[in-house]
Every structure is written in C-alpha cells, then in structure tokens.
Amino acid sequence: MTTRLLITGGATGLGKALAMTWAKHNARQVKICIADIHQTRGEETVTQLTALGVDAFFSLCDITNNEQIDATVSLIKQQWQGLDVVINNAGVATGGSLLGESISQWQWVLDINLLGMVRVSQAVLPIFKQQQHGYFINIASQAGLTPIPFMNSYNAVKAAVIALSETMKLELVHDNIDVSVVCPSFFKTHLDESMRTSEPAMEKMMNRAFDKADISAEQVAERIYQQAQQRTFLILTHKLGKKAYLMKKLLPSKMYINSMLKRTKGTKRLVTPSKAVEK
C-alpha cells in the first residue's frame, strides 16, 4: 500500500533525514512532498529521493503563509488525490533569558513553531476527514518536556506543541486520524542556522550543544520511523531524554527541581546581567 507523505521543512536536517528514512524502508511504496522555504536545497533532496525510486516533488512553502500552504495542499490533491501522513517538522531555534528576549522574538518563534503547525494541520485536516484516515507526526522537543534555563521562548512554544498534539489526539481519534508528538534532544542538524538570540553567549552554548551531540539526524529519524510504525503517541529519541522525563514523572517536584538546578548551574555563567531588550 502506498503512503503519501508531506514533510514541512523537509529540505535539510531532520526533515530531509526523515524523507530519506521513509524512502529507505519503502522506496517503491512511498510518495513524498518536500515543503520548504529553501528551493535549491528542497530540489536537491527531491533529486536524491527520485534516484532511490521515490515519487517525490518539491513545493515552496512558508508555513507562516496561508496562500503557500493552500497551494501546497492543492498540488498534493492534484498529484495524489489524497494524503496519508503529515510530518510537521519545520521550525526555528531561539534562546535567551527572560529579560534577554524581546516580544518580537517570542512572536517570531510562536508564529513559526506553533502557529505554522496549526496552519498546516488545519489545511490538511479536511482531506483526512474526507478519506476517513490520516496521521500527524508533530516535531516538538525535549525542551518542551524538561526545560532548561535561558531558553524561555523555545521551551514554552515546544511545550505548547506537545499540548496541541495531545489535544489533537483526543479530538481526532473518532475520525480515525492519529497523532504522534516527537521530543528529540540535541542532535547534529541545521537548526542552528535559524538561531535567534540577543545574547551571544547563548548562541555559543547552543552551537556547542549541537556540536557535542553524539547522535545524528539520520539516527533520530530512524528512531522516529520505528516508533511511528507503532503509532506511539510520545516519541522520545534520546536515552538521556527518556531518563530526564522519567525523573520528572516519578520524583517529588522539589527533588526534581533541585536535581535540574544542579545539572544546569553552569548555564548561569553564560549569561551576563543585562537590561531588558526593547519590546
């Protein structure tokens, strides 16, 4: 049975790795739309998928732009007459202290990482309802489950993605539409390219975390693929992330907070005291 797949942010990083992983397992039984703002990279990814025997195409799609989202969905309906899986992967990174992040930075990450996912899901949902099946895979982050200091907007928005996904799961189950939410920790990817912060130390810390990651985007994608076959709701891809989440669930709140304070005390040195940024 052919699986028709839409991947937002599919031109590079985890999105591309997910496309290649689905292709590796199902090259002759998968159709993939790469939706991204990076046309050159997206077309290169499509070329690689096509070389593997995948029916694939690129659609220029900014997930903050309803017209581009609608055009992508229309193209999918025209090409495939339906859709089976949406991987809401497109996103950006932010970092900073509570005083160090402007409201405009909060609005930027909220508009992309949360509302972009909402826009795409709303555009696709009528197709899923009409055909009486579908599957959303929403990419959140470990940061939404077990936040660390000085990543205020990113942590909060990813936590919102988790809440959105759980709500979607409960709301759509009677329509035979399934939902998973993925919470990876740091891995080698291109997310640092989109990083916004007004505090240089935060950018250095984030880049160092990406560089030190001991797992690749391809490995994360494989773990997502395997758990998606079981339709696992909460997909955790990192062993330390699983351990941290388990601690949060099982330990008394005070004990967990004290543990996190010890683990993250080094981050305080990275941020110099400063006045609030302009709103």
ABEGO torsion letter per residue (X at the ends): XBBBBBBBGAABEAAAAAAAAAAAAAAAABBBBBBBABAAAAAAAAAAAAAAGBBBBBBBBBAABAAAAAAAAAAAAAAAGEBABBBBABBBBBBEBAAABBAAAAAAAAAAAAAAAAAAAAAAAAAAAAAGBEBBBBBBBAAAABBBBGAAAAAAAAAAAAAAAAAAAAAAAAAGBBBBBBBBBBBBBAAAAABBBABAAAAAAAAAAAAABABBAAAAAAAAAAAAAAGBABBBABAAAAAAAAAAAABBAAAAAAAAAAAAAAAAAABBBBBBBBX
